[in-house]
């Protein structure tokens, strides 16, 4: 079974909005399922399939899991920057899960008692701006500062509480996921696993293997072989 990046063809875009980490598009592949890797960001995903569309909030994922692939579907996603969250639907309620919002029409969904047009590649920034103006989406600047180790004047407990509220995760969990992402990046660049362990901050190669099996669903050798097209 393949990871998403090994199976799907993604079109990714940056955004002018600091609240958006990236947007992406892809479509179904003729496989039954894929490996969904751990990720610290939450996102909104619009799925269009056989004339219908739905909007789903997908929370952070703390481990690799197996996810089914809907047939003949197109997907558009807005991945939010760390520290950005919806107070009414905080990421902590969505960790390792998802929530599909009710449809209003074929091109809109219900949120906070009102109909909202489904976002797409051409209106993602406008959609996010509208959420902010409506008070449905906020950003806590303490979170990225805390993750960068640049927080003064706040207690450790206060910082941790704000990180958890805005991301659904602890700083430690986010750090572990980021370290696994760094290790995968190095492996895909051809760095030998024994060197990746040291460069990514693992105690040794077995520690690296355990981490990537848990967070990425594959061993270092499997990831490296896939990057080589094997």
C-alpha positions in Angstrom: 0.0 0.0 0.0 1.3 3.5 -0.9 1.3 6.8 1.0 -0.7 9.6 -0.5 2.3 11.4 -2.0 3.3 8.2 -3.7 -0.1 7.5 -5.1 -1.8 10.8 -5.9 -0.8 13.6 -8.2 -1.1 16.8 -6.2 -1.3 20.4 -7.4 -0.2 22.5 -4.5 -0.5 26.3 -4.1 0.8 28.8 -1.6 -1.5 31.5 -0.3 -1.4 35.2 0.5 -3.2 34.5 3.7 -1.0 33.7 6.7 -3.8 31.5 8.0 -3.4 29.1 5.1 -0.4 26.7 5.0 -1.2 25.6 1.5 -4.1 24.5 -0.8 -4.1 21.4 -2.8 -6.0 19.5 -5.5 -6.0 15.9 -6.7 -8.3 13.2 -7.9 -9.0 9.5 -7.2 -6.6 6.8 -8.3 -7.7 3.2 -9.2 -6.8 1.8 -5.8 -8.9 0.8 -2.8 -7.0 2.6 -0.1 -3.8 4.5 0.8 -1.7 5.2 3.8 -2.7 8.5 5.5 0.4 9.7 7.4 0.5 11.7 10.6 0.0 15.4 10.2 -0.1 18.3 12.7 -2.3 20.6 10.6 -6.1 20.4 10.3 -7.8 21.1 6.9 -11.0 21.5 5.0 -11.6 19.1 2.2 -14.2 19.4 -0.6 -15.0 16.2 -2.3 -16.8 16.2 -5.6 -18.1 12.8 -6.8 -20.7 11.8 -9.4 -22.5 15.2 -9.4 -22.5 15.8 -5.6 -20.2 17.7 -3.4 -19.5 17.7 0.4 -17.2 19.6 2.7 -15.3 17.8 5.5 -13.2 19.1 8.3 -10.3 16.7 8.8 -8.4 17.0 12.1 -4.7 16.5 12.9 -3.6 12.8 12.6 -1.3 11.5 15.3 -0.4 8.2 13.5 -0.4 6.6 10.1 -3.7 4.9 9.2 -5.3 3.2 6.2 -7.9 5.3 4.4 -10.3 4.2 1.6 -10.3 6.0 -1.8 -13.7 7.1 -3.1 -14.1 6.2 -6.7 -14.1 8.8 -9.5 -13.8 11.8 -7.2 -12.0 15.1 -7.2 -10.6 16.7 -4.0 -9.7 20.2 -3.0 -8.2 21.0 0.3 -7.3 24.0 2.4 -4.6 23.2 5.0 -4.5 25.7 7.8 -1.3 27.1 9.5 -0.6 26.0 13.0 -2.4 28.4 15.4 -5.4 28.9 13.1 -8.6 27.2 14.4 -12.4 27.4 14.5 -13.5 28.2 18.1 -16.8 26.4 17.5 -15.2 23.3 16.1 -11.7 23.2 17.7 -9.1 20.8 16.3 -9.0 18.9 19.6 -12.5 17.6 18.8 -11.2 16.4 15.4 -7.9 14.7 16.3 -7.7 11.4 14.3 -11.2 12.1 13.0 -13.3 14.2 10.7 -16.7 15.9 10.4 -18.7 16.3 7.2 -20.9 19.4 7.4 -24.5 19.2 6.1 -25.2 20.3 2.6 -27.4 23.3 1.9 -27.5 23.1 -1.9 -25.4 21.4 -4.5 -22.8 24.1 -4.2 -23.1 25.2 -0.6 -23.0 23.8 3.0 -24.4 24.8 6.4 -22.2 26.4 9.0 -23.2 28.3 12.1 -26.8 28.5 10.8 -26.0 30.0 7.4 -25.3 28.7 3.9 -21.7 29.0 2.7 -20.5 28.5 -0.9 -18.1 25.6 -1.2 -14.5 26.9 -1.6 -12.3 26.1 -4.5 -8.9 27.0 -5.9 -10.0 30.4 -7.1 -11.8 31.6 -4.0 -9.9 29.9 -1.1 -8.5 33.2 0.2 -11.8 35.0 0.0 -13.5 32.0 1.7 -11.0 32.2 4.6 -11.4 35.9 4.9 -15.1 35.6 5.2 -14.7 33.0 8.0 -12.5 35.4 9.8 -14.9 38.4 9.5 -17.7 36.2 10.7 -15.7 35.3 13.8 -15.7 31.6 12.8 -11.9 31.4 12.2 -9.2 32.8 14.5 -5.4 32.7 14.8 -3.4 32.6 18.0 0.1 34.0 17.3 1.5 32.4 20.5 1.3 29.0 18.8 3.9 29.5 16.0 6.0 31.5 18.4 5.9 28.7 20.9 6.8 26.1 18.3 9.8 28.3 17.3 10.9 28.6 21.0 10.3 32.3 21.0 7.7 33.0 23.8 8.4 35.3 26.7 6.2 36.5 29.5 3.9 33.4 29.6 4.1 30.4 31.8 4.8 27.0 30.4 1.3 25.8 31.4 -0.3 28.8 29.7 1.6 28.3 26.4 0.8 24.5 26.4 -2.9 25.3 27.0 -3.0 27.7 24.0 -1.1 25.3 21.8 -3.4 22.5 22.7 -6.5 24.7 22.2 -5.4 25.9 18.7 -4.0 22.6 17.3 -5.5 19.8 19.4 -1.9 18.5 20.0 0.9 19.1 22.5 4.1 20.7 21.5 5.8 17.4 22.0 3.5 15.6 19.6 3.9 18.3 17.0 7.7 18.0 17.4 7.6 14.2 16.9 5.5 14.6 13.7 7.8 17.3 12.3 10.8 15.1 13.0 9.3 12.2 11.1 8.5 14.6 8.2 12.1 15.7 8.2 13.3 12.2 8.2 11.1 11.3 5.2 12.3 14.3 3.3 16.0 13.3 3.9 15.3 9.7 2.8 13.6 10.9 -0.3 16.7 13.0 -1.1 18.8 9.8 -1.0 20.4 10.2 2.5 21.2 6.8 3.9 19.0 5.8 6.9 21.9 5.6 9.3 22.7 9.3 8.5 19.0 10.3 8.6 18.8 9.1 12.2 21.5 11.5 13.3 20.4 14.4 11.1 16.8 14.2 12.1 17.6 13.9 15.9 16.9 10.2 16.5 18.8 8.2 19.1 19.7 5.5 16.6 18.4 3.8 13.5 16.0 1.5 15.3 14.4 4.6 16.9 14.1 6.1 13.4 12.4 2.9 12.1 9.9 2.7 15.0 9.0 6.4 14.5 8.5 6.2 10.7 6.5 3.0 11.0 4.2 4.7 13.4 3.9 8.2 11.8 4.5 7.4 8.1 3.3 3.8 7.9 6.4 2.6 6.2 10.0 1.7 7.2 12.9 3.9 6.2 14.0 1.3 3.6 10.5 1.3 2.1 10.4 5.0 1.9 13.8 5.2 0.3 13.0 2.5 -2.2 9.8 4.3 -3.2 11.7 7.5 -3.8 14.0 5.6 -6.1 10.9 4.3 -8.0 11.4 0.8 -6.9 
